[in-house]
Structures are given as structure tokens and as C-alpha cells.
Amino acid sequence: MRVCYFGQYDPDYARNQIIRHGLTLAGVEVVPCLVKMELGFPHRYLALSRKFSKIPKPFDAVIVAEVNQPIVFLAKMLTQLYRLPLIFDPFISRYDTLVIDRGIVPQNSTEARYLYWTDRLSMNLADHVFADTYQHRLYYQEKFKVHRSISVVPIGANTRIFYPQPTEAKKNSTDPLEILFWGTFIPLQGIQFILKAAHILQENRQPVCFRMAGNGQTFAEMQNIASELNLNNVTFLNYIAAKQLPSFIQTADIVLGIFGDTQKTLRVVPNKLYEGLAMAKPVITGDTPALRELFTPGQHLHAVPVANPESLAEAIIQLIENKEYRYHLAQQGYKYFSEQFSAEKIGHTIRDILEELI
């Protein structure tokens, strides 16, 4: 089987990297057809058309990479020309992300309407659509009236980078536990609730230290909150490259997922959760419908109500005091990840979808 991975995408981005690697492990030849991220319209259309025309055929299918809604229109024309099935992996709704969740684009603006209709039309032009969670699948069907078949393809983690590594033992039992968060500082992550939980733990003199890695939309606001709360148990690390991230996860005792109070929080299972599990770390994250469709809290990870710093602080104390529970979550979470969310598992899932389409 041979597929073309098509679009304007970063080949180092986790989503397409995991899918492409997984397909290769499943015995599918993946041929990239991509252009530079900085190319604007119409240059990206022209460049992609030229590249596609020069790639030796035939293909069994074309997969359009994540967040390439405007590219699907070109891909549809090309796949019709060559009579190929077209698969689209939107990964996110651009309308939901930029208008509703992050509030960057005003609702009822021309740009918001453009984002909505490119989401809706692109998903309905494809022959098949991927969603990373069942909640996202339902959202696509209800919000964008997607009548194409949608398969759930979880995010997973790049196990060539994220895998269990030896960790040096604490020098003594009084050393604080290290709690790690990493992300892009967007609203759905709910970093303000992590900081408020850190304040509760600081007031209670709990032996923990928080390391907050990343940068983004709410970074300055979160630093201000930390300053207002006079937190001395929180360190901001700023941006960390993906290849360096495992060394930070390796030294952490607990890793954190997302805790926001936005609607999108309820629909996603973030990269960081899979990456923490892939490195056999105990994970605490917000308890959401998307999470429970894929994981069992208390067995694979620990879940707390979203937007609730008191519950998060209590969960951290529970894991501080119960080393056996931390070990149980780490081992069972890693085992479950390996069985269900490895690149190879994801690759075989997509290969099965391809075989039904062809």
C-alpha cells in the first residue's frame, strides 16, 4: 500500500510524525508532498500542484495533514483527477480554536465566518475524516454537519523520543517532589488552576516544586498570577524543544495534563498526557468526557474535576503520601499506552481504514 501525505505542514510536528511513522511500521509506504509553512496563497497551491504532478504514481490514497483546511480544496481536485480516495485529518477545528477557545478572532466577524466554512466544507469534501477523540467526532458532526464517515485516531506519542528512562533516586525522603507541566499556555490548559493549587500546597507547606515549561498566549498573565500569589514553589522554564523535553519529564515525579474551563477542554486528550504515560510517569489531569472514553481514572492515571485547584491540590497530596499509588499509575498507564496508543497501533488502525476505502 502507498499513500501520499499532502499539505503545508511541519514534518516534525507530533501529529503527522506519529501517523507517518505508524503507517510505515504497518507496512504502508508514505510519500510526502509538502511545502514550506511560510508560503501564502496562491503560492502554496501552485507549489503543491507541481510537487504532486512530479511524484511517481500510483497512490492508493491521499491523506491531508492536520490544520490544512484550505488545502483540502486543492487535494479534492487532484484526487478526483487521479480517482483516489481523500482522507483529511483536521486535528482541530480552526473556528473552535481561534474564535471560541482562544478568543483571538471576534465572533460574527468575516474571518470567523471564513474559519467556520473552511472547517465545514473541508471535512465534507473528504471521503473520510480523522478525529483525535470521540468527543471531537461528535462535535464535527453536530457543529459542522459532517456527513462523511469519521474515525477516531488518538494522538499517541512519538516513542522514538518518549520512552521510560532510568531516574536517579531522591537523595533523601525530604526532597520535594517535582511536578512538571509543559504546554503552549492556551486557555484550555487551565494553567491558572495549577498555580492556585501550587499556592494551596505552599500554604500547607507541602514538599513539592512545580516546573512550568512552555510559552504562548497566556504566558505573561500566568507569570502575573504567580507573582500575585507570591509563589516560591513554581519555576517558569519557557520554551523547551520537543527533543529536549524527555530529559525534563525523566526527572519529574508527577506530570500534569489540562484543567481548563473551556468547552474545548472537554473534547481533547492532549499530547502531554500521552507523552507522560509513554515515559511511565504518573499523570494527573482534568476529568472530562473525552478522557473517560479512552482512559480509566484511578487505573491508568488520576483525574480531578476541571477548573478546581482544591481538588488538584488534594490529588497531589494523595500522590505525595502514597508512593505505591504513584508507582501503580506509572506502570499501568505505561502498559495501557503501549497496548493502545503506540505509533504501531495507530498505524495499523489507519491501515485498516485505508483497506476499507480502497
C-alpha positions as CSV (number, residue, x, y, z in Angstrom):
1,M,0.0,0.0,0.0
2,R,1.2,3.5,-0.9
3,V,-0.2,6.8,0.3
4,C,0.7,10.5,-0.3
5,Y,0.9,12.7,2.8
6,F,-0.2,16.0,1.5
7,G,-0.2,19.6,2.6
8,Q,1.5,22.6,4.2
9,Y,2.8,21.0,7.4
10,D,5.8,20.8,9.7
11,P,7.2,17.2,9.4
12,D,8.5,17.5,13.0
13,Y,5.0,18.2,14.4
14,A,3.9,15.3,16.6
15,R,0.5,14.6,15.0
16,N,1.7,13.9,11.4
17,Q,5.0,12.5,12.6
18,I,3.3,9.8,14.7
19,I,0.8,8.9,11.9
20,R,3.5,8.7,9.2
21,H,5.8,6.6,11.4
22,G,2.9,4.4,12.4
23,L,1.9,3.8,8.8
24,T,5.5,2.8,8.0
25,L,5.5,0.3,10.8
26,A,2.2,-1.1,9.5
27,G,3.9,-1.7,6.1
28,V,2.5,1.3,4.2
29,E,4.8,3.4,2.1
30,V,4.3,7.1,2.9
31,V,5.3,9.6,0.2
32,P,5.4,13.2,1.4
33,C,4.1,16.1,-0.7
34,L,4.6,19.2,1.4
35,V,5.6,22.8,1.0
36,K,7.1,25.4,3.4
37,M,4.9,26.7,6.2
38,E,5.6,30.3,5.3
39,L,4.2,30.0,1.8
40,G,1.0,32.1,1.3
41,F,-1.9,31.7,-1.1
42,P,-1.8,31.1,-4.1
43,H,1.9,30.1,-3.9
44,R,1.2,27.1,-1.7
45,Y,-1.4,25.8,-4.2
46,L,1.0,26.2,-7.1
47,A,3.9,24.6,-5.3
48,L,1.8,21.6,-4.1
49,S,0.3,21.1,-7.5
50,R,3.8,21.0,-9.1
51,K,5.2,18.6,-6.5
52,F,2.2,16.3,-6.7
53,S,2.5,16.1,-10.5
54,K,6.2,15.1,-10.3
55,I,5.7,12.3,-7.7
56,P,5.6,8.9,-9.3
57,K,2.2,7.3,-9.2
58,P,0.1,5.4,-8.4
59,F,-1.1,6.0,-4.9
60,D,-3.8,4.1,-3.0
61,A,-4.9,7.3,-1.2
62,V,-4.1,10.9,-0.3
63,I,-4.0,12.0,3.4
64,V,-4.2,15.7,4.0
65,A,-2.2,16.7,7.1
66,E,-3.5,18.5,10.2
67,V,-4.9,22.0,10.2
68,N,-4.8,22.1,6.3
69,Q,-8.5,23.1,5.8
70,P,-7.8,25.5,2.9
71,I,-5.6,22.9,1.2
72,V,-8.4,20.3,1.1
73,F,-10.0,22.1,-1.8
74,L,-6.8,21.6,-3.9
75,A,-6.4,18.0,-2.7
76,K,-10.0,17.2,-3.8
77,M,-9.4,18.4,-7.3
78,L,-6.2,16.3,-7.6
79,T,-7.7,13.2,-6.1
80,Q,-10.7,13.4,-8.4
81,L,-8.3,13.8,-11.4
82,Y,-6.5,10.6,-10.3
83,R,-9.6,8.8,-8.9
84,L,-8.1,8.4,-5.4
85,P,-9.8,8.4,-2.0
86,L,-9.2,11.6,0.0
87,I,-8.7,11.5,3.8
88,F,-8.5,14.6,5.9
89,D,-7.0,14.8,9.5
90,P,-8.2,18.3,10.7
91,F,-6.8,17.5,14.2
92,I,-8.5,20.7,15.4
93,S,-11.3,22.9,14.2
94,R,-9.7,26.3,13.3
95,Y,-13.0,28.0,14.1
96,D,-13.3,26.4,17.5
97,T,-9.7,27.1,18.4
98,L,-9.3,30.7,17.2
99,V,-12.8,32.0,17.7
100,I,-14.3,30.1,20.7
101,D,-11.5,28.7,22.7
102,R,-8.7,31.3,22.4
103,G,-10.9,34.3,21.6
104,I,-8.3,35.6,19.1
105,V,-10.8,36.1,16.3
106,P,-14.1,38.0,17.1
107,Q,-17.3,36.1,16.8
108,N,-19.6,37.3,13.9
109,S,-16.6,38.7,12.1
110,T,-15.8,38.0,8.4
111,E,-12.8,36.0,9.5
112,A,-14.8,33.9,11.9
113,R,-17.3,33.0,9.2
114,Y,-14.4,32.1,6.9
115,L,-12.9,29.8,9.5
116,Y,-16.3,28.2,10.1
117,W,-17.0,27.5,6.4
118,T,-13.5,26.2,5.7
119,D,-13.9,23.8,8.6
120,R,-17.3,22.6,7.4
121,L,-16.5,22.4,3.6
122,S,-13.1,20.8,4.0
123,M,-14.4,18.0,6.2
124,N,-17.4,17.3,3.9
125,L,-15.1,17.3,0.7
126,A,-13.0,14.5,2.1
127,D,-14.1,10.9,1.7
128,H,-13.1,10.1,5.2
129,V,-12.1,12.2,8.3
130,F,-10.0,11.6,11.3
131,A,-10.8,12.9,14.8
132,D,-8.5,12.5,17.8
133,T,-11.3,11.8,20.3
134,Y,-14.9,10.6,20.2
135,Q,-16.0,14.0,21.6
136,H,-14.3,15.8,18.7
137,R,-16.0,13.4,16.2
138,L,-19.4,14.3,17.8
139,Y,-18.5,18.0,17.7
140,Y,-17.6,17.8,14.0
141,Q,-20.9,16.1,13.2
142,E,-23.1,18.5,15.1
143,K,-21.3,21.8,14.6
144,F,-20.1,21.4,11.0
145,K,-22.8,19.0,9.8
146,V,-20.1,16.5,8.6
147,H,-21.9,13.7,6.8
148,R,-18.7,11.8,5.9
149,S,-17.5,8.8,8.0
150,I,-15.2,9.9,10.8
151,S,-12.8,7.5,12.5
152,V,-11.1,8.2,15.9
153,V,-7.3,8.2,15.6
154,P,-5.8,9.1,19.0
155,I,-2.8,11.4,19.3
156,G,-0.4,8.9,20.9
157,A,3.2,9.8,21.4
158,N,6.5,9.6,19.5
159,T,8.1,6.6,21.2
160,R,11.4,7.2,19.5
161,I,11.7,10.2,21.8
162,F,9.3,9.4,24.7
163,Y,10.0,6.2,26.5
164,P,10.8,5.0,30.0
165,Q,14.3,6.1,31.2
166,P,16.1,5.4,34.5
167,T,15.6,8.1,37.1
168,E,18.1,8.9,39.9
169,A,16.7,8.2,43.3
170,K,15.9,11.1,45.6
171,K,18.8,11.9,47.9
172,N,16.5,11.7,50.9
173,S,12.8,11.4,51.7
174,T,12.5,15.1,52.5
175,D,13.4,16.2,48.9
176,P,10.4,17.9,47.3
177,L,8.5,16.0,44.6
178,E,8.9,17.6,41.2
179,I,5.7,18.3,39.3
180,L,6.0,19.1,35.6
181,F,3.7,20.9,33.2
182,W,4.5,21.6,29.6
183,G,2.4,23.3,27.0
184,T,1.6,26.2,24.8
185,F,-0.1,28.3,27.5
186,I,-3.5,28.4,25.9
187,P,-6.8,28.8,27.8
188,L,-7.9,25.1,27.6
189,Q,-4.8,24.1,29.6
190,G,-6.1,26.0,32.7
191,I,-2.7,26.9,34.0
192,Q,-4.2,29.4,36.4
193,F,-5.7,26.5,38.3
194,I,-2.3,24.7,38.5
195,L,-0.9,27.9,40.0
196,K,-3.7,28.2,42.5
197,A,-3.2,24.6,43.5
198,A,0.5,25.4,44.0
199,H,-0.5,28.2,46.3
200,I,-2.6,25.9,48.4
201,L,0.3,23.4,48.7
202,Q,2.7,26.2,49.6
203,E,0.3,27.5,52.3
204,N,0.2,23.9,53.7
205,R,4.0,23.6,53.5
206,Q,3.8,20.5,51.2
207,P,7.2,19.3,49.8
208,V,6.6,20.0,46.1
209,C,8.1,22.1,43.4
210,F,6.4,22.9,40.1
211,R,8.2,23.4,36.8
212,M,6.1,25.1,34.1
213,A,7.6,24.7,30.6
214,G,6.4,26.5,27.5
215,N,5.2,29.8,26.3
216,G,2.2,31.2,24.5
217,Q,-1.0,33.3,24.7
218,T,-1.4,33.4,28.5
219,F,2.3,33.2,29.5
220,A,2.5,36.8,30.8
221,E,-0.8,36.5,32.6
222,M,0.3,33.3,34.3
223,Q,3.5,34.9,35.4
224,N,1.5,37.8,36.9
225,I,-0.7,35.3,38.8
226,A,2.3,33.6,40.2
227,S,3.7,36.9,41.3
228,E,0.4,38.0,42.9
229,L,0.3,34.7,44.8
230,N,3.9,35.1,45.8
231,L,4.7,31.5,44.7
232,N,8.1,30.3,45.7
233,N,7.4,26.7,44.6
234,V,6.9,27.4,40.9
235,T,9.6,27.9,38.2
236,F,8.8,29.0,34.7
237,L,11.1,27.3,32.2
238,N,9.9,29.0,29.0
239,Y,10.0,27.1,25.6
240,I,11.6,23.6,25.5
241,A,12.2,21.9,22.2
242,A,10.5,18.5,21.8
243,K,13.7,16.6,21.6
244,Q,14.9,18.1,25.0
245,L,11.6,17.6,26.7
246,P,12.1,13.9,27.7
247,S,15.0,14.8,29.9
248,F,12.7,17.1,31.9
249,I,10.0,14.5,32.1
250,Q,12.5,11.9,33.2
251,T,13.3,13.8,36.4
252,A,9.7,14.6,37.3
253,D,7.8,12.7,39.9
254,I,4.3,13.7,38.6
255,V,3.3,15.2,35.3
256,L,0.2,17.3,34.7
257,G,-2.4,17.4,31.9
258,I,-5.0,20.0,31.3
259,F,-7.5,21.6,33.8
260,G,-9.2,24.5,31.8
261,D,-12.8,25.6,32.0
262,T,-13.4,26.0,28.2
263,Q,-15.7,23.7,26.2
264,K,-12.7,22.5,24.1
265,T,-11.1,21.2,27.3
266,L,-13.9,18.7,27.5
267,R,-13.2,17.4,24.0
268,V,-9.5,16.9,23.9
269,V,-6.9,14.5,25.3
270,P,-3.6,16.4,25.0
271,N,-0.2,15.4,23.7
272,K,1.3,15.8,27.1
273,L,-0.9,13.2,28.7
274,Y,0.3,10.5,26.2
275,E,3.9,11.6,26.4
276,G,3.8,11.3,30.2
277,L,2.3,7.9,30.0
278,A,4.8,6.8,27.4
279,M,7.6,7.7,29.8
280,A,5.9,5.7,32.6
281,K,5.1,8.7,34.8
282,P,2.0,9.1,37.0
283,V,-0.3,11.6,35.3
284,I,-2.9,13.9,36.9
285,T,-5.3,15.6,34.5
286,G,-8.8,17.1,34.3
287,D,-11.7,14.6,34.4
288,T,-13.6,15.1,31.0
289,P,-15.9,13.1,28.7
290,A,-13.0,12.8,26.2
291,L,-10.7,11.4,28.8
292,R,-13.2,8.8,30.1
293,E,-13.9,7.5,26.6
294,L,-10.2,6.4,26.3
295,F,-8.9,6.0,29.9
296,T,-10.0,4.7,33.3
297,P,-9.2,7.2,36.1
298,G,-7.5,5.5,39.1
299,Q,-6.2,2.8,36.8
300,H,-4.3,4.5,34.0
301,L,-4.0,8.0,35.5
302,H,-5.5,10.2,38.2
303,A,-8.4,12.6,37.2
304,V,-9.8,15.6,39.1
305,P,-12.7,18.0,38.3
306,V,-11.6,20.7,35.8
307,A,-11.1,24.3,37.0
308,N,-10.8,23.1,40.6
309,P,-7.5,23.9,42.3
310,E,-8.6,22.5,45.6
311,S,-9.2,19.1,44.0
312,L,-5.9,19.3,42.2
313,A,-4.0,20.1,45.4
314,E,-5.7,17.2,47.2
315,A,-4.8,14.8,44.4
316,I,-1.1,15.9,44.5
317,I,-1.1,15.4,48.3
318,Q,-2.6,11.9,47.8
319,L,0.2,11.1,45.4
320,I,2.9,12.6,47.7
321,E,1.7,10.4,50.6
322,N,1.1,7.2,48.6
323,K,4.2,6.1,46.7
324,E,2.6,2.8,45.9
325,Y,-0.2,4.5,44.1
326,R,2.2,6.7,42.1
327,Y,4.0,3.5,41.1
328,H,0.7,1.8,40.2
329,L,-0.4,4.7,37.9
330,A,3.0,4.9,36.3
331,Q,3.2,1.2,35.5
332,Q,-0.4,0.6,34.5
333,G,-0.5,3.9,32.5
334,Y,2.6,2.9,30.5
335,K,1.3,-0.6,29.9
336,Y,-2.1,0.7,28.6
337,F,-0.3,3.3,26.4
338,S,1.9,0.6,24.9
339,E,-1.1,-1.6,24.1
340,Q,-3.4,1.1,22.7
341,F,-1.6,4.3,21.7
342,S,1.8,3.4,20.3
343,A,2.7,4.6,16.7
344,E,2.5,1.0,15.5
345,K,-1.1,0.6,16.9
346,I,-2.1,3.9,15.4
347,G,-0.6,2.9,12.0
348,H,-2.5,-0.4,11.9
349,T,-5.7,1.4,12.8
350,I,-5.2,3.7,9.8
351,R,-4.2,0.9,7.5
352,D,-7.5,-0.9,8.3
353,I,-9.3,2.3,7.4
354,L,-7.4,2.6,4.2
355,E,-8.2,-1.0,3.2
356,E,-11.9,-0.4,3.6
357,L,-11.7,2.8,1.4
358,I,-9.7,1.3,-1.4
